[in-house]
Amino acid sequence: MRTQPIIASVLSLASSVWANPSPPHQPKTHLNYTVVTGIFQQDDPATDPSTFNFTAQNFGLINRTYPSDSSCPDRGKATQWQKLNHYIDTLNHSPETKKNNERYVLLFLGRHGEGFHNAAESYFGTPAWNCYWSELDGNGTVTWADAHLTTTGIAQADVVNRFWNSLLTKEKIAAPESYYTSPLYRCLATADLTFANLPLPRKNPFVPTVKELFREGISAHTCDRRSNRTYIASHFPTFKFEKGFPEHDPYWKELMAEPREEQDRRSKVVLDDVFSSDKNTYISVTSHSGEIASLLRVLGHRVFGLSTGAALPVLVKATTLKGETPPTSTIPYNPQATCAMPPTIRNSTCNDCSCCL
């Protein structure tokens, strides 16, 4: 089996990039996140993620009354989304909210449509995919390094685009005011297709910011290695890059993997970055199944897996607390073993290189 030692430079780079200290002239504060439950069906443990259809269920929005309904404009004709938008606005302007240094933000977390890496795993089977094929750029017929969308993935994004169009025109949902995306191609393409040609407010057009740390959990899989900045800019010329976005991927290294705890740490860093620098209330993030799962853990949301192309709204209360962020330690990447030849078995209980033995 091939292994590769831990690359010290990667870890030092990750530590420097993911650190987010407060400026020395400002009081030390940190952000704490909680999920406002009872708003969406996805908050309810009785909702099964494997069968839930967000486009058929109005994004999971629960039909209910809010304490602010009596002051809602046109409350007799207001849609459920208009009532929720008014409720969030009321919360954010409440003296109690300001007194407690709180803020309410509605996040729309969308997973990319099916990529060629997803299709390849289904074709080869998970054991062979994890310990052999995923570590290659492709098989000579299909390329899955920084995977593009399949025709199915494109169709999934088109479905979500039509869904957003209906929400905006019929349900009067508040459109996202800010857009962010992972730097991996499948997310860039999904975001581009999802929000194309929608009746968005002129003051908040679809101009997403590419953020490094919204990427998928970093593994030995080549689908987790992003393309260079020049390539991304040439294919998505209207997208913006966050400050300091490097030309080449600084994190992915051959046969190295990011521990789950480390992913959660950098998910907290990127959330803190967005919430500290972006004062908007409605924010869209296009990312990955593993990264969205990590973001949900940081937010305190229950586990809710998303199929390719699916999306999840989360109403978040962010509280600014005095004092520095509780310290966390950088956890080294793990070296990953691989197989010289792909195993022939498709037993789903064997998902690593023990399949080769």
C-alpha positions, 0 to 999 in steps of 0.5 A, a space after each residue: 500500500 502507498 502512504 504519504 507522511 503528513 505535510 507540515 507546511 500544509 498544517 502551518 498554512 491551515 493554521 495561519 489562514 484559518 485563524 481569525 483573531 480580533 483586531 488588537 484595537 477592538 474588544 475581544 468577542 466571539 460568536 455563538 450560534 443557535 438554531 431557531 426551531 419550529 420554523 421548518 419541518 427539517 427542524 423536527 426529528 420526525 421529518 425523515 431526510 431520506 424521503 423529504 422533498 423540499 421543493 414539494 414542501 415549500 422549503 419545509 416552511 411550517 404553516 403557523 402564526 408568529 407573534 408579529 403577525 398582527 403588524 404584518 403588512 397586508 396580513 390578510 393576504 400575506 403568504 407564509 414567507 411574507 409572514 416569516 420575513 416580517 417576523 425575522 425583521 421584527 426580531 432583528 429590530 427588537 430592543 431585546 435583540 439589540 440589548 443581548 447583542 443578537 442577530 437573526 439570519 436565514 441561511 439557505 444551504 444548498 448542495 451541488 447537483 450530481 457530479 461525475 464523482 458521485 456517478 463514479 462511486 455508484 458505478 464502481 461501488 463504494 469500496 472500490 471508489 474509496 480505496 482506489 478510483 477516487 484517488 485517480 483523476 479519472 478512468 480515461 473516459 470520465 474525469 472526476 478530479 474537481 468534478 463537473 456536473 453530470 446531465 442529471 446534476 444540471 437537471 437538478 439545478 434547473 429544478 431548483 432554479 424553477 423552484 426559486 422562481 416560483 418562490 420569488 414570484 408567487 410566495 414572495 420569499 425574500 431573495 438572498 441578499 448575499 451569495 457564497 459558494 465553495 471553490 469546487 467546480 460542481 458548486 460553482 456550476 450549481 450556484 450559477 444554474 440555480 440563480 440564473 435569470 431569476 427576478 432578483 432585486 437590483 440592489 442584490 444581484 447574483 454575484 457570489 463570492 468564492 470562499 475557500 473554506 466552504 469546500 468539501 471535507 478534504 480527503 485523498 479523493 481528487 474530487 476534493 482538489 480544486 482547480 486554480 483561480 485562473 481556471 475558475 475565473 475563466 469559467 465564472 467571470 462574474 463571480 468574486 473571490 474572497 480577499 487573499 484567494 490563492 492561485 493554487 489549492 493550498 490544502 489538498 495533498 495526495 493521500 491526506 485527509 482532514 479529520 472531522 474535528 478539524 473540518 468543524 473548526 474551519 467551518 466555524 471560522 468561515 461562518 464567523 467570517 461571514 457573520 462578522 463581515 456580512 450584515 445581510 439577513 438572507 444568505 445563500 451558501 452553495 456547498 457539499 454534503 460533508 461540509 453542510 453536515 459540518 456547518 449544521 454541527 457548528 450551528 447546533 442543527 440536528 443531523 439532516 442529510 441532503 441528496 445531490 441538488 437539495 437545499 436546507 433553510 436554517 434560521 440562525 440566532 447569532 449572539 456576540 459574546 464578550 471574550 475570546 473564542 474558546 481555544 481549539 487545537 489544530 488537528 493534523 491531517 491523517 495519512 490515507 492508505 490506498 490499494 494497488 488494484 481496485 477490489 472486486 467486491 461491492 460489500 457496502 460494509 467494507 469502505 476502506 482498504 481492508 477490502 483489498 486484503 
